[in-house]
Amino acid sequence: MPTVTSADGTTIAYERTGDGPPLILVDGAMCHRAAGPMRPLAALLRDAFTVHLYDRRGRGESSDTRPYAVAREVEDLQALIARAGGEAYVYGISSGAALALATAAADPGITGLALYEPPFLADAGSRTEAYTERLHELLDAGRRGDAVALFMTHVGIPEQVIAGIRSQPGWATLEAIAPTLAYDDEILTDAPHLASAITVPALILAGGASPHGLQQAAKATADALPTAEHRTLDGQTHDVAPEALAPVLTEFFSSLAQ
């Protein structure tokens, strides 16, 4: 397992597959290389790109260093870009899209940016504030399972479904990375105002079957980026199918190399 060391000494685990221009994939909340959408997506992209996927800090086989700051996660992604050769395309989903956005504002090495449903919900308001406060209360009390359940409720998963997931063996894996929910929450607060500073080619995607708020958020993000294109993937939800996404990413990033 290759690793790269971030600026604050955090060890970031990653894997690389394929051949072509470097492309880094950035996971959203509660996901890492062994549990999430990126390995299946990488398998569909590796014929066109050298694909890098990694465990964000505090997840999977990466370490963590406290206190957390969004700038530290930006440095993690910058370390991957440096390892890839100093320049790379970047794709991020959900909170990973927010992290990719923050990094693109800080690092000229990102030469193309694709984001799927960055969840900057304009109408979240007091609901988001209440979620943030309760999340920190639960994490500070060591109630990691309840923090995971709170997050799932926050994103719209029905209580009976959460109860079913909670009874499965995999729940312990989710509890292990529960502290990173606070990281994702902070990224979503910190990143949106950076959009206007980004001038690299960008593609902002949403699923046609996703909640209206997420579709609006994707469109608003595209409108805020000076060089962005907005597209909707018909029939897709926030849990976008790799088979629907890969051809779109391949077309977009390949066009930048021409």
Contacts in CASP RR format, 6 or more apart in sequence:
PFRMAT RR
TARGET T0000
AUTHOR 0000-0000-0000
METHOD contacts of the structure
MODEL  1
MPTVTSADGTTIAYERTGDGPPLILVDGAMCHRAAGPMRPLAALLRDAFT
VHLYDRRGRGESSDTRPYAVAREVEDLQALIARAGGEAYVYGISSGAALA
LATAAADPGITGLALYEPPFLADAGSRTEAYTERLHELLDAGRRGDAVAL
FMTHVGIPEQVIAGIRSQPGWATLEAIAPTLAYDDEILTDAPHLASAITV
PALILAGGASPHGLQQAAKATADALPTAEHRTLDGQTHDVAPEALAPVLT
EFFSSLAQ
1 13 0 8 1.000
1 15 0 8 1.000
1 61 0 8 1.000
2 13 0 8 1.000
2 14 0 8 1.000
2 15 0 8 1.000
2 16 0 8 1.000
3 11 0 8 1.000
3 12 0 8 1.000
3 13 0 8 1.000
3 14 0 8 1.000
4 11 0 8 1.000
4 12 0 8 1.000
4 14 0 8 1.000
4 79 0 8 1.000
4 80 0 8 1.000
4 82 0 8 1.000
4 83 0 8 1.000
5 11 0 8 1.000
5 12 0 8 1.000
5 79 0 8 1.000
6 12 0 8 1.000
6 57 0 8 1.000
6 65 0 8 1.000
6 72 0 8 1.000
6 75 0 8 1.000
6 76 0 8 1.000
6 79 0 8 1.000
7 72 0 8 1.000
7 75 0 8 1.000
7 78 0 8 1.000
7 79 0 8 1.000
8 65 0 8 1.000
8 72 0 8 1.000
8 75 0 8 1.000
9 65 0 8 1.000
10 57 0 8 1.000
10 62 0 8 1.000
10 63 0 8 1.000
10 64 0 8 1.000
10 65 0 8 1.000
10 72 0 8 1.000
10 76 0 8 1.000
11 62 0 8 1.000
11 63 0 8 1.000
12 54 0 8 1.000
12 55 0 8 1.000
12 56 0 8 1.000
12 57 0 8 1.000
12 62 0 8 1.000
12 76 0 8 1.000
12 79 0 8 1.000
12 80 0 8 1.000
13 33 0 8 1.000
13 54 0 8 1.000
13 55 0 8 1.000
13 60 0 8 1.000
13 61 0 8 1.000
13 62 0 8 1.000
14 33 0 8 1.000
14 52 0 8 1.000
14 53 0 8 1.000
14 54 0 8 1.000
14 55 0 8 1.000
14 80 0 8 1.000
14 83 0 8 1.000
15 33 0 8 1.000
15 52 0 8 1.000
15 53 0 8 1.000
15 54 0 8 1.000
16 50 0 8 1.000
16 51 0 8 1.000
16 52 0 8 1.000
17 42 0 8 1.000
17 43 0 8 1.000
17 46 0 8 1.000
17 50 0 8 1.000
17 51 0 8 1.000
18 46 0 8 1.000
18 47 0 8 1.000
18 49 0 8 1.000
18 50 0 8 1.000
18 51 0 8 1.000
19 46 0 8 1.000
19 47 0 8 1.000
19 49 0 8 1.000
19 50 0 8 1.000
20 48 0 8 1.000
20 49 0 8 1.000
20 50 0 8 1.000
21 49 0 8 1.000
21 50 0 8 1.000
21 88 0 8 1.000
21 89 0 8 1.000
21 253 0 8 1.000
21 257 0 8 1.000
22 49 0 8 1.000
22 50 0 8 1.000
22 52 0 8 1.000
22 84 0 8 1.000
22 85 0 8 1.000
22 87 0 8 1.000
22 88 0 8 1.000
22 89 0 8 1.000
23 45 0 8 1.000
23 49 0 8 1.000
23 50 0 8 1.000
23 51 0 8 1.000
23 52 0 8 1.000
23 88 0 8 1.000
23 89 0 8 1.000
23 90 0 8 1.000
23 91 0 8 1.000
23 249 0 8 1.000
23 253 0 8 1.000
24 51 0 8 1.000
24 52 0 8 1.000
24 53 0 8 1.000
24 54 0 8 1.000
24 77 0 8 1.000
24 80 0 8 1.000
24 81 0 8 1.000
24 84 0 8 1.000
24 88 0 8 1.000
24 89 0 8 1.000
24 90 0 8 1.000
24 91 0 8 1.000
25 38 0 8 1.000
25 41 0 8 1.000
25 42 0 8 1.000
25 51 0 8 1.000
25 52 0 8 1.000
25 53 0 8 1.000
25 54 0 8 1.000
25 91 0 8 1.000
25 92 0 8 1.000
26 56 0 8 1.000
26 77 0 8 1.000
26 90 0 8 1.000
26 91 0 8 1.000
26 92 0 8 1.000
26 93 0 8 1.000
26 96 0 8 1.000
26 97 0 8 1.000
26 99 0 8 1.000
26 100 0 8 1.000
27 33 0 8 1.000
27 36 0 8 1.000
27 37 0 8 1.000
27 38 0 8 1.000
27 53 0 8 1.000
27 56 0 8 1.000
27 59 0 8 1.000
27 92 0 8 1.000
27 93 0 8 1.000
27 96 0 8 1.000
28 56 0 8 1.000
28 92 0 8 1.000
28 93 0 8 1.000
28 94 0 8 1.000
28 95 0 8 1.000
28 96 0 8 1.000
28 97 0 8 1.000
28 184 0 8 1.000
29 94 0 8 1.000
29 95 0 8 1.000
29 151 0 8 1.000
29 180 0 8 1.000
29 181 0 8 1.000
29 184 0 8 1.000
30 148 0 8 1.000
30 151 0 8 1.000
30 174 0 8 1.000
30 177 0 8 1.000
30 180 0 8 1.000
30 181 0 8 1.000
31 37 0 8 1.000
31 38 0 8 1.000
31 59 0 8 1.000
32 55 0 8 1.000
32 56 0 8 1.000
32 59 0 8 1.000
32 60 0 8 1.000
32 62 0 8 1.000
32 177 0 8 1.000
33 39 0 8 1.000
33 53 0 8 1.000
33 54 0 8 1.000
33 55 0 8 1.000
33 60 0 8 1.000
33 61 0 8 1.000
34 60 0 8 1.000
35 173 0 8 1.000
37 93 0 8 1.000
37 239 0 8 1.000
37 240 0 8 1.000
37 242 0 8 1.000
38 53 0 8 1.000
39 53 0 8 1.000
40 242 0 8 1.000
41 242 0 8 1.000
41 245 0 8 1.000
41 246 0 8 1.000
42 51 0 8 1.000
42 53 0 8 1.000
43 242 0 8 1.000
44 242 0 8 1.000
44 243 0 8 1.000
44 246 0 8 1.000
45 51 0 8 1.000
45 246 0 8 1.000
45 249 0 8 1.000
45 250 0 8 1.000
48 250 0 8 1.000
48 253 0 8 1.000
48 254 0 8 1.000
49 89 0 8 1.000
49 250 0 8 1.000
49 253 0 8 1.000
50 84 0 8 1.000
52 80 0 8 1.000
52 83 0 8 1.000
52 84 0 8 1.000
52 88 0 8 1.000
54 62 0 8 1.000
54 76 0 8 1.000
54 80 0 8 1.000
55 61 0 8 1.000
55 62 0 8 1.000
56 62 0 8 1.000
56 73 0 8 1.000
56 76 0 8 1.000
56 96 0 8 1.000
56 99 0 8 1.000
56 180 0 8 1.000
56 183 0 8 1.000
57 63 0 8 1.000
57 64 0 8 1.000
57 65 0 8 1.000
57 72 0 8 1.000
57 73 0 8 1.000
57 76 0 8 1.000
57 180 0 8 1.000
57 183 0 8 1.000
58 64 0 8 1.000
58 177 0 8 1.000
58 179 0 8 1.000
58 180 0 8 1.000
59 177 0 8 1.000
59 180 0 8 1.000
60 177 0 8 1.000
62 76 0 8 1.000
64 179 0 8 1.000
65 72 0 8 1.000
68 182 0 8 1.000
68 183 0 8 1.000
68 186 0 8 1.000
70 99 0 8 1.000
70 102 0 8 1.000
70 183 0 8 1.000
70 186 0 8 1.000
70 187 0 8 1.000
70 190 0 8 1.000
70 191 0 8 1.000
73 99 0 8 1.000
73 102 0 8 1.000
73 183 0 8 1.000
73 187 0 8 1.000
74 99 0 8 1.000
74 102 0 8 1.000
74 103 0 8 1.000
74 106 0 8 1.000
74 107 0 8 1.000
77 90 0 8 1.000
77 99 0 8 1.000
77 100 0 8 1.000
77 103 0 8 1.000
77 107 0 8 1.000
78 103 0 8 1.000
78 106 0 8 1.000
78 107 0 8 1.000
80 88 0 8 1.000
81 87 0 8 1.000
81 88 0 8 1.000
81 90 0 8 1.000
81 103 0 8 1.000
81 107 0 8 1.000
81 109 0 8 1.000
81 110 0 8 1.000
86 109 0 8 1.000
87 109 0 8 1.000
87 110 0 8 1.000
87 111 0 8 1.000
88 109 0 8 1.000
88 110 0 8 1.000
88 111 0 8 1.000
89 110 0 8 1.000
89 111 0 8 1.000
89 112 0 8 1.000
89 113 0 8 1.000
89 114 0 8 1.000
89 253 0 8 1.000
89 256 0 8 1.000
90 100 0 8 1.000
90 103 0 8 1.000
90 104 0 8 1.000
90 110 0 8 1.000
90 112 0 8 1.000
90 113 0 8 1.000
90 114 0 8 1.000
91 100 0 8 1.000
91 113 0 8 1.000
91 114 0 8 1.000
91 115 0 8 1.000
91 116 0 8 1.000
91 249 0 8 1.000
92 99 0 8 1.000
92 100 0 8 1.000
92 114 0 8 1.000
92 115 0 8 1.000
92 116 0 8 1.000
93 115 0 8 1.000
93 116 0 8 1.000
93 117 0 8 1.000
93 240 0 8 1.000
94 116 0 8 1.000
94 117 0 8 1.000
94 118 0 8 1.000
94 119 0 8 1.000
94 238 0 8 1.000
95 118 0 8 1.000
95 119 0 8 1.000
95 184 0 8 1.000
95 187 0 8 1.000
95 188 0 8 1.000
96 118 0 8 1.000
96 184 0 8 1.000
96 187 0 8 1.000
97 115 0 8 1.000
97 116 0 8 1.000
97 117 0 8 1.000
97 118 0 8 1.000
98 118 0 8 1.000
98 119 0 8 1.000
98 120 0 8 1.000
98 184 0 8 1.000
98 187 0 8 1.000
98 188 0 8 1.000
98 190 0 8 1.000
98 191 0 8 1.000
98 192 0 8 1.000
99 187 0 8 1.000
99 191 0 8 1.000
100 110 0 8 1.000
100 113 0 8 1.000
100 115 0 8 1.000
101 113 0 8 1.000
101 115 0 8 1.000
101 118 0 8 1.000
101 191 0 8 1.000
101 192 0 8 1.000
101 194 0 8 1.000
101 195 0 8 1.000
101 198 0 8 1.000
101 221 0 8 1.000
102 187 0 8 1.000
102 190 0 8 1.000
102 191 0 8 1.000
102 194 0 8 1.000
103 110 0 8 1.000
104 110 0 8 1.000
104 112 0 8 1.000
104 113 0 8 1.000
104 198 0 8 1.000
104 200 0 8 1.000
104 202 0 8 1.000
105 194 0 8 1.000
105 195 0 8 1.000
105 197 0 8 1.000
105 198 0 8 1.000
110 200 0 8 1.000
111 200 0 8 1.000
111 201 0 8 1.000
111 256 0 8 1.000
112 200 0 8 1.000
112 201 0 8 1.000
112 202 0 8 1.000
112 253 0 8 1.000
112 256 0 8 1.000
113 198 0 8 1.000
113 200 0 8 1.000
113 201 0 8 1.000
113 202 0 8 1.000
113 203 0 8 1.000
114 202 0 8 1.000
114 203 0 8 1.000
114 204 0 8 1.000
114 205 0 8 1.000
114 249 0 8 1.000
114 252 0 8 1.000
114 253 0 8 1.000
115 202 0 8 1.000
115 203 0 8 1.000
115 204 0 8 1.000
115 205 0 8 1.000
115 218 0 8 1.000
115 221 0 8 1.000
116 205 0 8 1.000
116 206 0 8 1.000
116 218 0 8 1.000
116 240 0 8 1.000
116 245 0 8 1.000
117 205 0 8 1.000
117 206 0 8 1.000
117 207 0 8 1.000
117 210 0 8 1.000
117 214 0 8 1.000
117 215 0 8 1.000
117 217 0 8 1.000
117 218 0 8 1.000
117 238 0 8 1.000
117 240 0 8 1.000
118 191 0 8 1.000
118 204 0 8 1.000
118 217 0 8 1.000
118 218 0 8 1.000
118 221 0 8 1.000
119 188 0 8 1.000
119 214 0 8 1.000
119 217 0 8 1.000
120 188 0 8 1.000
120 191 0 8 1.000
120 192 0 8 1.000
120 217 0 8 1.000
120 220 0 8 1.000
120 221 0 8 1.000
121 128 0 8 1.000
121 213 0 8 1.000
121 214 0 8 1.000
121 216 0 8 1.000
121 217 0 8 1.000
122 216 0 8 1.000
122 217 0 8 1.000
122 220 0 8 1.000
123 213 0 8 1.000
131 150 0 8 1.000
131 154 0 8 1.000
131 185 0 8 1.000
132 185 0 8 1.000
132 189 0 8 1.000
134 150 0 8 1.000
135 147 0 8 1.000
135 150 0 8 1.000
135 151 0 8 1.000
135 181 0 8 1.000
135 182 0 8 1.000
135 185 0 8 1.000
136 182 0 8 1.000
138 144 0 8 1.000
138 145 0 8 1.000
138 146 0 8 1.000
138 147 0 8 1.000
138 150 0 8 1.000
139 147 0 8 1.000
139 178 0 8 1.000
139 179 0 8 1.000
139 181 0 8 1.000
139 182 0 8 1.000
144 175 0 8 1.000
144 176 0 8 1.000
144 178 0 8 1.000
144 179 0 8 1.000
145 166 0 8 1.000
145 171 0 8 1.000
145 174 0 8 1.000
145 175 0 8 1.000
145 178 0 8 1.000
147 178 0 8 1.000
147 181 0 8 1.000
148 171 0 8 1.000
148 174 0 8 1.000
148 175 0 8 1.000
148 178 0 8 1.000
148 181 0 8 1.000
149 162 0 8 1.000
149 166 0 8 1.000
151 181 0 8 1.000
152 161 0 8 1.000
152 162 0 8 1.000
152 165 0 8 1.000
153 159 0 8 1.000
153 162 0 8 1.000
165 171 0 8 1.000
192 221 0 8 1.000
192 224 0 8 1.000
195 221 0 8 1.000
195 224 0 8 1.000
195 225 0 8 1.000
196 224 0 8 1.000
196 225 0 8 1.000
196 226 0 8 1.000
198 225 0 8 1.000
198 226 0 8 1.000
198 227 0 8 1.000
199 226 0 8 1.000
199 227 0 8 1.000
200 227 0 8 1.000
201 227 0 8 1.000
201 229 0 8 1.000
201 252 0 8 1.000
201 256 0 8 1.000
202 222 0 8 1.000
202 225 0 8 1.000
202 227 0 8 1.000
202 228 0 8 1.000
202 229 0 8 1.000
203 228 0 8 1.000
203 229 0 8 1.000
203 230 0 8 1.000
203 231 0 8 1.000
203 248 0 8 1.000
203 249 0 8 1.000
203 252 0 8 1.000
204 218 0 8 1.000
204 219 0 8 1.000
204 221 0 8 1.000
204 222 0 8 1.000
204 225 0 8 1.000
204 228 0 8 1.000
204 229 0 8 1.000
204 230 0 8 1.000
204 231 0 8 1.000
205 218 0 8 1.000
205 230 0 8 1.000
205 231 0 8 1.000
205 232 0 8 1.000
205 233 0 8 1.000
205 240 0 8 1.000
205 245 0 8 1.000
205 248 0 8 1.000
206 214 0 8 1.000
206 215 0 8 1.000
206 217 0 8 1.000
206 218 0 8 1.000
206 219 0 8 1.000
206 230 0 8 1.000
206 231 0 8 1.000
206 232 0 8 1.000
206 233 0 8 1.000
207 214 0 8 1.000
207 215 0 8 1.000
207 232 0 8 1.000
207 233 0 8 1.000
207 234 0 8 1.000
207 235 0 8 1.000
207 236 0 8 1.000
207 237 0 8 1.000
207 238 0 8 1.000
207 240 0 8 1.000
208 215 0 8 1.000
208 232 0 8 1.000
208 233 0 8 1.000
208 234 0 8 1.000
208 235 0 8 1.000
208 236 0 8 1.000
208 237 0 8 1.000
209 235 0 8 1.000
209 236 0 8 1.000
209 237 0 8 1.000
210 236 0 8 1.000
210 237 0 8 1.000
210 238 0 8 1.000
211 238 0 8 1.000
214 238 0 8 1.000
215 232 0 8 1.000
218 230 0 8 1.000
219 230 0 8 1.000
221 228 0 8 1.000
222 228 0 8 1.000
222 229 0 8 1.000
222 230 0 8 1.000
223 230 0 8 1.000
229 252 0 8 1.000
231 248 0 8 1.000
233 240 0 8 1.000
233 244 0 8 1.000
233 245 0 8 1.000
233 248 0 8 1.000
235 244 0 8 1.000
236 244 0 8 1.000
236 245 0 8 1.000
END
